[in-house]
Amino acid sequence: MTFVETRGNDKQKPKEVKFSYAILNPIASFGGLYVPKELPKLDENFFKEAKNKNYKELSKELLSRFDIDIDNDVIDEALALYDNFEDPNNPVPLEKIEDDLYINELYHGPTKAFKDMALQPFGYILSNLAKKQKQNYLILAATSGDTGPATLDTFANKENIKVACMYPDGGTSDVQKLQMTTQEGKNLKVLGIVGNFDDAQNALKSLLASPSFIDELKKQNIKLSAANSVNFGRIIFQIIYHIFGYISLLKEQNADKFYSIVPSGNFGNALGAYYAKKMGLPIKKILIASNINNILSDLINKGIYDLRDRKLLKTTSPAMDILISSNVERVLYDKFGASRCKELMDDLREKKFYELSKNELKSLREDFDAVYCDDEFAKQIIKRYAKKGYIMDPHTATTLSAYENLRDENLPSIACSTAQWTKFAPTMLNAIKNDNKTYSDEIALKEFSEALHVEIPKSINKLFYKDIIHNQVIEKRDIEKEILNFIKA
Ligand SMILES: *Cc1c(COP(=O)(O)O)cnc(C)c1O
């Protein structure tokens, strides 16, 4: 498989690259992203045989069809990390919660968010490449709460890799913050940033593009890479669980087509569904759920991506509190080509908005529909399903708005569940008690687990007793300096 660039080629970077190059150097010409030139097609035979495969076997089969330039033994070792998930035989259980609504539980990995699905194997592959090439890498991660812990976990103590992880101070839950600030590993740096997630992500993007920063890294013989879902190394693993989810569905019932419901922020999860659909997964439509930061549902409903007069709003689904959704670009490229994609991205940078033509919007809506909900709706859903015995986190709860409003055919739906409730315990408790009190995560975890008779995993409980290793909170302007200090140390 070869990769091309979403904004065309600047005649300096290579025109086509292999997988290993794309994951080690994720930023393409003109600030674009790498995308596969073509995708493998899945036929009937594939689905027949897939029924007998477990998650690792299916992943292996799919990766071999992608034909990436990674040695088979490395792929095996990377996939073996799924053995550390709660149920090694099935890292992604599919739960039926209504007659035609299934939940694809993607959060059973070490940090209890779906980010582990991709970051576990991706982290292994990336560090292995770095080691083989005897090249040192700095991985920059900006997180709204779940990417950070998953990135730190996968790269902790890996040779040839250093990680600098930035989170918006006050923008994450206590559990998410503790997962980062207590993470051991000499090669890790965690920084709280004064600002919101978009600030953290923008800081990361400008560092990736800063000549002075790159120059200093060169002197130290360190290259830069990124672990956000701008990196295709994550997207490839996010295609797989959509396919596995459908195969699990087929074990429950017949389904020629289904709806895929994705609670979305940076659009990596939804992009995985889009690529899977293009490969032949019979998704009727990908239904995007947003919170009140409804930039994605505006794009998909009105064809306009508009940052003018928009402010990021804090919600109880913080991983979806995003205005600049990086992976939309890959869909724009796929549908409209590199020159139009570059034009739209330039518009967004210069004018703070872009608008699709009527035909372009129509084409987007052939694959996607979208809706958003507010925190109150999400709480009602959490409460309603908790009463029925199914516990879902506030991000997953947003998918019910899509389930209730967007289906126009009687088909089964698979909704992605992206985090375990334990990462957002205060909201969970607010939901079942119908109050708006401020609880600490520690209290809320205890109360909720007692009320609903659910266990808190050890890995979450012990966070409250661990030493805080990283306690720095800094202004954006100090990021470059701090990270350089860390690298020199
Ligand atoms: C990251 C995340 C999302 C958003 O996923 P994207 O791929 O960025 O759209 C949703 N929910 C949770 C819990 C997450 O951690």
The ligand as a Gaussian input file, in Angstrom:
#p B3LYP/6-31G(d) Opt

LIG

0 1
 C      -11.282000      10.426000      21.305000
 C      -12.640000      10.175000      21.798000
 C      -13.778000      10.453000      21.027000
 C      -13.694000      11.094000      19.661000
 O      -13.103000      10.241000      18.729000
 P      -12.523000      10.830000      17.360000
 O      -11.918000       9.686000      16.674000
 O      -11.517000      11.872000      17.742000
 O      -13.677000      11.426000      16.630000
 C      -15.023000      10.148000      21.536000
 N      -15.162000       9.625000      22.768000
 C      -14.092000       9.366000      23.548000
 C      -14.329000       8.834000      24.907000
 C      -12.806000       9.612000      23.097000
 O      -11.758000       9.349000      23.876000

